[in-house]
Amino acid sequence: MSKIRRISGAEAVRAFARAGFVVDRVKGSHHILKKKGHRYVLSIPVHAGKNLGTGLVNALIEASGLSVDEFAKLL
């Protein structure tokens, strides 16, 4: 399992979009992503100049059903 570098919310949204998730709506600074037939929605905070915490990124990866290596390739 590889380690994920620190990423911004916008980078995370782009990576999950490559995995088939689409932005359903934007509520404040949070982008809500959905995938047809997928159990969970992903809520990603997008703040200019700030990176996501490693725990949040790992939780998003787990909820998306991807492995850390698969997500790293999408970045």
PyMOL Python script that loads the backbone (N, CA, C, O; Angstrom):
from pymol import cmd

cmd.read_pdbstr("""\
ATOM      1  N   MET A   1       0.843  -1.168   0.000  1.00  0.00           N
ATOM      2  CA  MET A   1       0.000   0.000   0.000  1.00  0.00           C
ATOM      3  C   MET A   1       0.889   1.232   0.000  1.00  0.00           C
ATOM      4  O   MET A   1       1.763   1.396   0.851  1.00  0.00           O
ATOM      5  N   SER A   2       0.643   2.087  -0.972  1.00  0.00           N
ATOM      6  CA  SER A   2       1.449   3.298  -1.063  1.00  0.00           C
ATOM      7  C   SER A   2       0.857   4.398  -0.201  1.00  0.00           C
ATOM      8  O   SER A   2      -0.298   4.326   0.218  1.00  0.00           O
ATOM      9  N   LYS A   3       1.652   5.400   0.051  1.00  0.00           N
ATOM     10  CA  LYS A   3       1.214   6.527   0.861  1.00  0.00           C
ATOM     11  C   LYS A   3       0.764   7.638  -0.075  1.00  0.00           C
ATOM     12  O   LYS A   3       1.400   7.897  -1.096  1.00  0.00           O
ATOM     13  N   ILE A   4      -0.332   8.287   0.279  1.00  0.00           N
ATOM     14  CA  ILE A   4      -0.868   9.370  -0.532  1.00  0.00           C
ATOM     15  C   ILE A   4      -0.236  10.688  -0.091  1.00  0.00           C
ATOM     16  O   ILE A   4      -0.138  10.977   1.101  1.00  0.00           O
ATOM     17  N   ARG A   5       0.189  11.479  -1.072  1.00  0.00           N
ATOM     18  CA  ARG A   5       0.724  12.800  -0.749  1.00  0.00           C
ATOM     19  C   ARG A   5      -0.427  13.705  -0.346  1.00  0.00           C
ATOM     20  O   ARG A   5      -1.588  13.392  -0.608  1.00  0.00           O
ATOM     21  N   ARG A   6      -0.111  14.823   0.289  1.00  0.00           N
ATOM     22  CA  ARG A   6      -1.145  15.779   0.685  1.00  0.00           C
ATOM     23  C   ARG A   6      -1.773  16.375  -0.572  1.00  0.00           C
ATOM     24  O   ARG A   6      -1.065  16.824  -1.473  1.00  0.00           O
ATOM     25  N   ILE A   7      -3.100  16.377  -0.628  1.00  0.00           N
ATOM     26  CA  ILE A   7      -3.800  16.887  -1.805  1.00  0.00           C
ATOM     27  C   ILE A   7      -4.849  17.899  -1.381  1.00  0.00           C
ATOM     28  O   ILE A   7      -5.300  17.911  -0.236  1.00  0.00           O
ATOM     29  N   SER A   8      -5.225  18.742  -2.321  1.00  0.00           N
ATOM     30  CA  SER A   8      -6.278  19.726  -2.063  1.00  0.00           C
ATOM     31  C   SER A   8      -7.631  19.074  -2.345  1.00  0.00           C
ATOM     32  O   SER A   8      -7.703  17.983  -2.910  1.00  0.00           O
ATOM     33  N   GLY A   9      -8.685  19.751  -1.948  1.00  0.00           N
ATOM     34  CA  GLY A   9     -10.022  19.249  -2.214  1.00  0.00           C
ATOM     35  C   GLY A   9     -10.318  19.172  -3.702  1.00  0.00           C
ATOM     36  O   GLY A   9     -10.965  18.232  -4.163  1.00  0.00           O
ATOM     37  N   ALA A  10      -9.847  20.154  -4.451  1.00  0.00           N
ATOM     38  CA  ALA A  10     -10.077  20.174  -5.894  1.00  0.00           C
ATOM     39  C   ALA A  10      -9.389  18.982  -6.571  1.00  0.00           C
ATOM     40  O   ALA A  10      -9.949  18.385  -7.491  1.00  0.00           O
ATOM     41  N   GLU A  11      -8.184  18.636  -6.123  1.00  0.00           N
ATOM     42  CA  GLU A  11      -7.485  17.475  -6.675  1.00  0.00           C
ATOM     43  C   GLU A  11      -8.253  16.186  -6.368  1.00  0.00           C
ATOM     44  O   GLU A  11      -8.335  15.288  -7.205  1.00  0.00           O
ATOM     45  N   ALA A  12      -8.807  16.110  -5.170  1.00  0.00           N
ATOM     46  CA  ALA A  12      -9.579  14.929  -4.790  1.00  0.00           C
ATOM     47  C   ALA A  12     -10.841  14.809  -5.649  1.00  0.00           C
ATOM     48  O   ALA A  12     -11.193  13.714  -6.087  1.00  0.00           O
ATOM     49  N   VAL A  13     -11.517  15.926  -5.889  1.00  0.00           N
ATOM     50  CA  VAL A  13     -12.715  15.907  -6.728  1.00  0.00           C
ATOM     51  C   VAL A  13     -12.370  15.419  -8.128  1.00  0.00           C
ATOM     52  O   VAL A  13     -13.097  14.598  -8.686  1.00  0.00           O
ATOM     53  N   ARG A  14     -11.270  15.909  -8.708  1.00  0.00           N
ATOM     54  CA  ARG A  14     -10.855  15.475 -10.046  1.00  0.00           C
ATOM     55  C   ARG A  14     -10.524  13.988 -10.076  1.00  0.00           C
ATOM     56  O   ARG A  14     -10.890  13.293 -11.023  1.00  0.00           O
ATOM     57  N   ALA A  15      -9.837  13.494  -9.052  1.00  0.00           N
ATOM     58  CA  ALA A  15      -9.460  12.078  -9.014  1.00  0.00           C
ATOM     59  C   ALA A  15     -10.696  11.191  -8.904  1.00  0.00           C
ATOM     60  O   ALA A  15     -10.794  10.177  -9.595  1.00  0.00           O
ATOM     61  N   PHE A  16     -11.631  11.562  -8.050  1.00  0.00           N
ATOM     62  CA  PHE A  16     -12.851  10.754  -7.923  1.00  0.00           C
ATOM     63  C   PHE A  16     -13.706  10.847  -9.179  1.00  0.00           C
ATOM     64  O   PHE A  16     -14.412   9.895  -9.511  1.00  0.00           O
ATOM     65  N   ALA A  17     -13.657  11.973  -9.883  1.00  0.00           N
ATOM     66  CA  ALA A  17     -14.375  12.098 -11.152  1.00  0.00           C
ATOM     67  C   ALA A  17     -13.804  11.120 -12.180  1.00  0.00           C
ATOM     68  O   ALA A  17     -14.552  10.551 -12.975  1.00  0.00           O
ATOM     69  N   ARG A  18     -12.501  10.925 -12.168  1.00  0.00           N
ATOM     70  CA  ARG A  18     -11.876   9.950 -13.069  1.00  0.00           C
ATOM     71  C   ARG A  18     -12.317   8.530 -12.736  1.00  0.00           C
ATOM     72  O   ARG A  18     -12.286   7.650 -13.596  1.00  0.00           O
ATOM     73  N   ALA A  19     -12.731   8.304 -11.481  1.00  0.00           N
ATOM     74  CA  ALA A  19     -13.187   6.984 -11.042  1.00  0.00           C
ATOM     75  C   ALA A  19     -14.678   6.780 -11.308  1.00  0.00           C
ATOM     76  O   ALA A  19     -15.222   5.724 -10.987  1.00  0.00           O
ATOM     77  N   GLY A  20     -15.338   7.773 -11.888  1.00  0.00           N
ATOM     78  CA  GLY A  20     -16.739   7.621 -12.247  1.00  0.00           C
ATOM     79  C   GLY A  20     -17.722   8.373 -11.375  1.00  0.00           C
ATOM     80  O   GLY A  20     -18.927   8.300 -11.615  1.00  0.00           O
ATOM     81  N   PHE A  21     -17.249   9.091 -10.373  1.00  0.00           N
ATOM     82  CA  PHE A  21     -18.134   9.896  -9.540  1.00  0.00           C
ATOM     83  C   PHE A  21     -18.424  11.212 -10.248  1.00  0.00           C
ATOM     84  O   PHE A  21     -17.578  11.739 -10.971  1.00  0.00           O
ATOM     85  N   VAL A  22     -19.626  11.737 -10.036  1.00  0.00           N
ATOM     86  CA  VAL A  22     -19.996  13.027 -10.616  1.00  0.00           C
ATOM     87  C   VAL A  22     -20.417  13.966  -9.495  1.00  0.00           C
ATOM     88  O   VAL A  22     -20.950  13.536  -8.473  1.00  0.00           O
ATOM     89  N   VAL A  23     -20.170  15.248  -9.703  1.00  0.00           N
ATOM     90  CA  VAL A  23     -20.567  16.249  -8.713  1.00  0.00           C
ATOM     91  C   VAL A  23     -22.082  16.404  -8.806  1.00  0.00           C
ATOM     92  O   VAL A  23     -22.611  16.864  -9.818  1.00  0.00           O
ATOM     93  N   ASP A  24     -22.769  16.015  -7.738  1.00  0.00           N
ATOM     94  CA  ASP A  24     -24.221  16.106  -7.694  1.00  0.00           C
ATOM     95  C   ASP A  24     -24.653  17.530  -7.357  1.00  0.00           C
ATOM     96  O   ASP A  24     -25.579  18.070  -7.963  1.00  0.00           O
ATOM     97  N   ARG A  25     -23.971  18.126  -6.384  1.00  0.00           N
ATOM     98  CA  ARG A  25     -24.281  19.501  -5.993  1.00  0.00           C
ATOM     99  C   ARG A  25     -23.114  20.073  -5.200  1.00  0.00           C
ATOM    100  O   ARG A  25     -22.220  19.347  -4.764  1.00  0.00           O
ATOM    101  N   VAL A  26     -23.143  21.376  -5.027  1.00  0.00           N
ATOM    102  CA  VAL A  26     -22.159  22.061  -4.195  1.00  0.00           C
ATOM    103  C   VAL A  26     -22.944  22.759  -3.099  1.00  0.00           C
ATOM    104  O   VAL A  26     -23.799  23.602  -3.373  1.00  0.00           O
ATOM    105  N   LYS A  27     -22.648  22.404  -1.860  1.00  0.00           N
ATOM    106  CA  LYS A  27     -23.342  22.998  -0.715  1.00  0.00           C
ATOM    107  C   LYS A  27     -22.300  23.760   0.097  1.00  0.00           C
ATOM    108  O   LYS A  27     -21.527  23.163   0.847  1.00  0.00           O
ATOM    109  N   GLY A  28     -22.287  25.067  -0.056  1.00  0.00           N
ATOM    110  CA  GLY A  28     -21.250  25.877   0.582  1.00  0.00           C
ATOM    111  C   GLY A  28     -19.918  25.582  -0.085  1.00  0.00           C
ATOM    112  O   GLY A  28     -19.764  25.758  -1.294  1.00  0.00           O
ATOM    113  N   SER A  29     -18.963  25.135   0.708  1.00  0.00           N
ATOM    114  CA  SER A  29     -17.649  24.806   0.155  1.00  0.00           C
ATOM    115  C   SER A  29     -17.469  23.303  -0.034  1.00  0.00           C
ATOM    116  O   SER A  29     -16.375  22.855  -0.377  1.00  0.00           O
ATOM    117  N   HIS A  30     -18.527  22.514   0.185  1.00  0.00           N
ATOM    118  CA  HIS A  30     -18.442  21.059   0.063  1.00  0.00           C
ATOM    119  C   HIS A  30     -19.038  20.599  -1.259  1.00  0.00           C
ATOM    120  O   HIS A  30     -20.160  20.962  -1.611  1.00  0.00           O
ATOM    121  N   HIS A  31     -18.277  19.802  -1.975  1.00  0.00           N
ATOM    122  CA  HIS A  31     -18.735  19.202  -3.218  1.00  0.00           C
ATOM    123  C   HIS A  31     -19.260  17.809  -2.879  1.00  0.00           C
ATOM    124  O   HIS A  31     -18.552  17.004  -2.274  1.00  0.00           O
ATOM    125  N   ILE A  32     -20.496  17.529  -3.269  1.00  0.00           N
ATOM    126  CA  ILE A  32     -21.129  16.249  -2.995  1.00  0.00           C
ATOM    127  C   ILE A  32     -21.052  15.425  -4.270  1.00  0.00           C
ATOM    128  O   ILE A  32     -21.594  15.817  -5.304  1.00  0.00           O
ATOM    129  N   LEU A  33     -20.373  14.274  -4.194  1.00  0.00           N
ATOM    130  CA  LEU A  33     -20.178  13.419  -5.353  1.00  0.00           C
ATOM    131  C   LEU A  33     -20.986  12.142  -5.199  1.00  0.00           C
ATOM    132  O   LEU A  33     -21.087  11.577  -4.110  1.00  0.00           O
ATOM    133  N   LYS A  34     -21.565  11.694  -6.323  1.00  0.00           N
ATOM    134  CA  LYS A  34     -22.336  10.452  -6.355  1.00  0.00           C
ATOM    135  C   LYS A  34     -21.864   9.606  -7.525  1.00  0.00           C
ATOM    136  O   LYS A  34     -21.265  10.096  -8.482  1.00  0.00           O
ATOM    137  N   LYS A  35     -22.157   8.319  -7.412  1.00  0.00           N
ATOM    138  CA  LYS A  35     -21.856   7.391  -8.489  1.00  0.00           C
ATOM    139  C   LYS A  35     -23.048   6.454  -8.607  1.00  0.00           C
ATOM    140  O   LYS A  35     -23.485   5.877  -7.611  1.00  0.00           O
ATOM    141  N   LYS A  36     -23.570   6.301  -9.806  1.00  0.00           N
ATOM    142  CA  LYS A  36     -24.745   5.461 -10.017  1.00  0.00           C
ATOM    143  C   LYS A  36     -24.451   4.035  -9.559  1.00  0.00           C
ATOM    144  O   LYS A  36     -23.443   3.439  -9.938  1.00  0.00           O
ATOM    145  N   GLY A  37     -25.340   3.511  -8.746  1.00  0.00           N
ATOM    146  CA  GLY A  37     -25.184   2.155  -8.250  1.00  0.00           C
ATOM    147  C   GLY A  37     -24.247   2.028  -7.068  1.00  0.00           C
ATOM    148  O   GLY A  37     -23.995   0.922  -6.591  1.00  0.00           O
ATOM    149  N   HIS A  38     -23.726   3.154  -6.587  1.00  0.00           N
ATOM    150  CA  HIS A  38     -22.796   3.131  -5.455  1.00  0.00           C
ATOM    151  C   HIS A  38     -23.551   3.479  -4.182  1.00  0.00           C
ATOM    152  O   HIS A  38     -24.475   4.292  -4.192  1.00  0.00           O
ATOM    153  N   ARG A  39     -23.154   2.866  -3.114  1.00  0.00           N
ATOM    154  CA  ARG A  39     -23.870   2.975  -1.847  1.00  0.00           C
ATOM    155  C   ARG A  39     -23.701   4.334  -1.153  1.00  0.00           C
ATOM    156  O   ARG A  39     -24.644   4.827  -0.534  1.00  0.00           O
ATOM    157  N   TYR A  40     -22.531   4.935  -1.249  1.00  0.00           N
ATOM    158  CA  TYR A  40     -22.216   6.133  -0.479  1.00  0.00           C
ATOM    159  C   TYR A  40     -22.112   7.368  -1.362  1.00  0.00           C
ATOM    160  O   TYR A  40     -21.820   7.272  -2.554  1.00  0.00           O
ATOM    161  N   VAL A  41     -22.354   8.527  -0.764  1.00  0.00           N
ATOM    162  CA  VAL A  41     -22.020   9.803  -1.403  1.00  0.00           C
ATOM    163  C   VAL A  41     -20.760  10.311  -0.716  1.00  0.00           C
ATOM    164  O   VAL A  41     -20.535  10.040   0.464  1.00  0.00           O
ATOM    165  N   LEU A  42     -19.953  11.037  -1.448  1.00  0.00           N
ATOM    166  CA  LEU A  42     -18.709  11.587  -0.913  1.00  0.00           C
ATOM    167  C   LEU A  42     -18.877  13.094  -0.753  1.00  0.00           C
ATOM    168  O   LEU A  42     -19.333  13.771  -1.675  1.00  0.00           O
ATOM    169  N   SER A  43     -18.518  13.610   0.393  1.00  0.00           N
ATOM    170  CA  SER A  43     -18.576  15.036   0.656  1.00  0.00           C
ATOM    171  C   SER A  43     -17.147  15.539   0.836  1.00  0.00           C
ATOM    172  O   SER A  43     -16.474  15.202   1.810  1.00  0.00           O
ATOM    173  N   ILE A  44     -16.697  16.350  -0.119  1.00  0.00           N
ATOM    174  CA  ILE A  44     -15.301  16.797  -0.126  1.00  0.00           C
ATOM    175  C   ILE A  44     -15.256  18.313   0.058  1.00  0.00           C
ATOM    176  O   ILE A  44     -15.801  19.051  -0.763  1.00  0.00           O
ATOM    177  N   PRO A  45     -14.607  18.789   1.134  1.00  0.00           N
ATOM    178  CA  PRO A  45     -14.475  20.237   1.319  1.00  0.00           C
ATOM    179  C   PRO A  45     -13.416  20.796   0.363  1.00  0.00           C
ATOM    180  O   PRO A  45     -12.316  20.255   0.253  1.00  0.00           O
ATOM    181  N   VAL A  46     -13.760  21.870  -0.315  1.00  0.00           N
ATOM    182  CA  VAL A  46     -12.838  22.490  -1.263  1.00  0.00           C
ATOM    183  C   VAL A  46     -12.588  23.919  -0.782  1.00  0.00           C
ATOM    184  O   VAL A  46     -13.420  24.805  -0.974  1.00  0.00           O
ATOM    185  N   HIS A  47     -11.433  24.126  -0.158  1.00  0.00           N
ATOM    186  CA  HIS A  47     -11.037  25.435   0.341  1.00  0.00           C
ATOM    187  C   HIS A  47      -9.747  25.832  -0.369  1.00  0.00           C
ATOM    188  O   HIS A  47      -8.798  25.048  -0.409  1.00  0.00           O
ATOM    189  N   ALA A  48      -9.703  27.025  -0.923  1.00  0.00           N
ATOM    190  CA  ALA A  48      -8.538  27.493  -1.658  1.00  0.00           C
ATOM    191  C   ALA A  48      -7.313  27.547  -0.753  1.00  0.00           C
ATOM    192  O   ALA A  48      -7.361  28.109   0.341  1.00  0.00           O
ATOM    193  N   GLY A  49      -6.226  26.965  -1.215  1.00  0.00           N
ATOM    194  CA  GLY A  49      -4.963  27.036  -0.495  1.00  0.00           C
ATOM    195  C   GLY A  49      -4.835  26.082   0.675  1.00  0.00           C
ATOM    196  O   GLY A  49      -3.843  26.135   1.401  1.00  0.00           O
ATOM    197  N   LYS A  50      -5.821  25.201   0.880  1.00  0.00           N
ATOM    198  CA  LYS A  50      -5.747  24.276   2.003  1.00  0.00           C
ATOM    199  C   LYS A  50      -5.790  22.836   1.508  1.00  0.00           C
ATOM    200  O   LYS A  50      -6.489  22.512   0.548  1.00  0.00           O
ATOM    201  N   ASN A  51      -5.029  21.981   2.183  1.00  0.00           N
ATOM    202  CA  ASN A  51      -5.018  20.563   1.862  1.00  0.00           C
ATOM    203  C   ASN A  51      -5.972  19.809   2.769  1.00  0.00           C
ATOM    204  O   ASN A  51      -6.305  20.262   3.864  1.00  0.00           O
ATOM    205  N   LEU A  52      -6.404  18.656   2.293  1.00  0.00           N
ATOM    206  CA  LEU A  52      -7.261  17.785   3.091  1.00  0.00           C
ATOM    207  C   LEU A  52      -6.411  17.029   4.099  1.00  0.00           C
ATOM    208  O   LEU A  52      -5.234  16.762   3.855  1.00  0.00           O
ATOM    209  N   GLY A  53      -7.003  16.688   5.218  1.00  0.00           N
ATOM    210  CA  GLY A  53      -6.316  15.877   6.209  1.00  0.00           C
ATOM    211  C   GLY A  53      -6.160  14.444   5.718  1.00  0.00           C
ATOM    212  O   GLY A  53      -6.971  13.960   4.929  1.00  0.00           O
ATOM    213  N   THR A  54      -5.132  13.780   6.180  1.00  0.00           N
ATOM    214  CA  THR A  54      -4.873  12.415   5.721  1.00  0.00           C
ATOM    215  C   THR A  54      -5.978  11.455   6.151  1.00  0.00           C
ATOM    216  O   THR A  54      -6.318  10.532   5.411  1.00  0.00           O
ATOM    217  N   GLY A  55      -6.542  11.665   7.344  1.00  0.00           N
ATOM    218  CA  GLY A  55      -7.626  10.802   7.799  1.00  0.00           C
ATOM    219  C   GLY A  55      -8.863  10.933   6.930  1.00  0.00           C
ATOM    220  O   GLY A  55      -9.525   9.938   6.634  1.00  0.00           O
ATOM    221  N   LEU A  56      -9.182  12.166   6.517  1.00  0.00           N
ATOM    222  CA  LEU A  56     -10.328  12.393   5.649  1.00  0.00           C
ATOM    223  C   LEU A  56     -10.108  11.742   4.291  1.00  0.00           C
ATOM    224  O   LEU A  56     -11.010  11.096   3.758  1.00  0.00           O
ATOM    225  N   VAL A  57      -8.919  11.907   3.730  1.00  0.00           N
ATOM    226  CA  VAL A  57      -8.622  11.314   2.427  1.00  0.00           C
ATOM    227  C   VAL A  57      -8.743   9.791   2.502  1.00  0.00           C
ATOM    228  O   VAL A  57      -9.326   9.175   1.610  1.00  0.00           O
ATOM    229  N   ASN A  58      -8.202   9.185   3.548  1.00  0.00           N
ATOM    230  CA  ASN A  58      -8.301   7.733   3.691  1.00  0.00           C
ATOM    231  C   ASN A  58      -9.746   7.282   3.853  1.00  0.00           C
ATOM    232  O   ASN A  58     -10.133   6.246   3.312  1.00  0.00           O
ATOM    233  N   ALA A  59     -10.548   8.043   4.590  1.00  0.00           N
ATOM    234  CA  ALA A  59     -11.959   7.704   4.761  1.00  0.00           C
ATOM    235  C   ALA A  59     -12.716   7.812   3.438  1.00  0.00           C
ATOM    236  O   ALA A  59     -13.569   6.975   3.142  1.00  0.00           O
ATOM    237  N   LEU A  60     -12.409   8.839   2.640  1.00  0.00           N
ATOM    238  CA  LEU A  60     -13.045   8.997   1.333  1.00  0.00           C
ATOM    239  C   LEU A  60     -12.672   7.857   0.395  1.00  0.00           C
ATOM    240  O   LEU A  60     -13.519   7.349  -0.340  1.00  0.00           O
ATOM    241  N   ILE A  61     -11.413   7.460   0.421  1.00  0.00           N
ATOM    242  CA  ILE A  61     -10.962   6.353  -0.426  1.00  0.00           C
ATOM    243  C   ILE A  61     -11.690   5.071  -0.034  1.00  0.00           C
ATOM    244  O   ILE A  61     -12.155   4.330  -0.900  1.00  0.00           O
ATOM    245  N   GLU A  62     -11.789   4.812   1.250  1.00  0.00           N
ATOM    246  CA  GLU A  62     -12.467   3.607   1.725  1.00  0.00           C
ATOM    247  C   GLU A  62     -13.949   3.628   1.343  1.00  0.00           C
ATOM    248  O   GLU A  62     -14.485   2.613   0.896  1.00  0.00           O
ATOM    249  N   ALA A  63     -14.613   4.771   1.515  1.00  0.00           N
ATOM    250  CA  ALA A  63     -16.033   4.886   1.181  1.00  0.00           C
ATOM    251  C   ALA A  63     -16.271   4.740  -0.319  1.00  0.00           C
ATOM    252  O   ALA A  63     -17.333   4.280  -0.737  1.00  0.00           O
ATOM    253  N   SER A  64     -15.294   5.126  -1.124  1.00  0.00           N
ATOM    254  CA  SER A  64     -15.453   5.030  -2.575  1.00  0.00           C
ATOM    255  C   SER A  64     -15.277   3.610  -3.095  1.00  0.00           C
ATOM    256  O   SER A  64     -15.670   3.307  -4.222  1.00  0.00           O
ATOM    257  N   GLY A  65     -14.691   2.744  -2.284  1.00  0.00           N
ATOM    258  CA  GLY A  65     -14.469   1.371  -2.723  1.00  0.00           C
ATOM    259  C   GLY A  65     -13.178   1.179  -3.486  1.00  0.00           C
ATOM    260  O   GLY A  65     -12.928   0.102  -4.027  1.00  0.00           O
ATOM    261  N   LEU A  66     -12.358   2.207  -3.535  1.00  0.00           N
ATOM    262  CA  LEU A  66     -11.067   2.112  -4.212  1.00  0.00           C
ATOM    263  C   LEU A  66      -9.995   1.694  -3.218  1.00  0.00           C
ATOM    264  O   LEU A  66     -10.163   1.831  -2.007  1.00  0.00           O
ATOM    265  N   SER A  67      -8.898   1.184  -3.746  1.00  0.00           N
ATOM    266  CA  SER A  67      -7.734   0.957  -2.890  1.00  0.00           C
ATOM    267  C   SER A  67      -6.871   2.214  -2.937  1.00  0.00           C
ATOM    268  O   SER A  67      -7.047   3.068  -3.806  1.00  0.00           O
ATOM    269  N   VAL A  68      -5.952   2.316  -2.009  1.00  0.00           N
ATOM    270  CA  VAL A  68      -5.064   3.483  -1.975  1.00  0.00           C
ATOM    271  C   VAL A  68      -4.231   3.543  -3.252  1.00  0.00           C
ATOM    272  O   VAL A  68      -4.009   4.625  -3.795  1.00  0.00           O
ATOM    273  N   ASP A  69      -3.772   2.401  -3.732  1.00  0.00           N
ATOM    274  CA  ASP A  69      -2.970   2.369  -4.963  1.00  0.00           C
ATOM    275  C   ASP A  69      -3.794   2.813  -6.174  1.00  0.00           C
ATOM    276  O   ASP A  69      -3.296   3.547  -7.028  1.00  0.00           O
ATOM    277  N   GLU A  70      -5.048   2.371  -6.250  1.00  0.00           N
ATOM    278  CA  GLU A  70      -5.908   2.776  -7.365  1.00  0.00           C
ATOM    279  C   GLU A  70      -6.145   4.287  -7.335  1.00  0.00           C
ATOM    280  O   GLU A  70      -6.117   4.951  -8.371  1.00  0.00           O
ATOM    281  N   PHE A  71      -6.378   4.817  -6.134  1.00  0.00           N
ATOM    282  CA  PHE A  71      -6.592   6.265  -6.014  1.00  0.00           C
ATOM    283  C   PHE A  71      -5.339   7.040  -6.389  1.00  0.00           C
ATOM    284  O   PHE A  71      -5.424   8.075  -7.050  1.00  0.00           O
ATOM    285  N   ALA A  72      -4.182   6.551  -5.976  1.00  0.00           N
ATOM    286  CA  ALA A  72      -2.918   7.233  -6.293  1.00  0.00           C
ATOM    287  C   ALA A  72      -2.717   7.307  -7.807  1.00  0.00           C
ATOM    288  O   ALA A  72      -2.191   8.300  -8.308  1.00  0.00           O
ATOM    289  N   LYS A  73      -3.126   6.274  -8.536  1.00  0.00           N
ATOM    290  CA  LYS A  73      -3.005   6.291 -10.002  1.00  0.00           C
ATOM    291  C   LYS A  73      -3.930   7.308 -10.630  1.00  0.00           C
ATOM    292  O   LYS A  73      -3.618   7.863 -11.684  1.00  0.00           O
ATOM    293  N   LEU A  74      -5.081   7.564  -9.989  1.00  0.00           N
ATOM    294  CA  LEU A  74      -6.040   8.534 -10.533  1.00  0.00           C
ATOM    295  C   LEU A  74      -5.582   9.972 -10.332  1.00  0.00           C
ATOM    296  O   LEU A  74      -6.049  10.871 -11.031  1.00  0.00           O
ATOM    297  N   LEU A  75      -4.675  10.201  -9.385  1.00  0.00           N
ATOM    298  CA  LEU A  75      -4.163  11.552  -9.168  1.00  0.00           C
ATOM    299  C   LEU A  75      -3.289  11.937 -10.325  1.00  0.00           C
ATOM    300  O   LEU A  75      -2.749  13.043 -10.349  1.00  0.00           O
TER     301      LEU A  75
END
""", "prot")
cmd.dss("prot")
cmd.show_as("cartoon", "prot")
cmd.util.cbc("prot")
cmd.orient("prot")
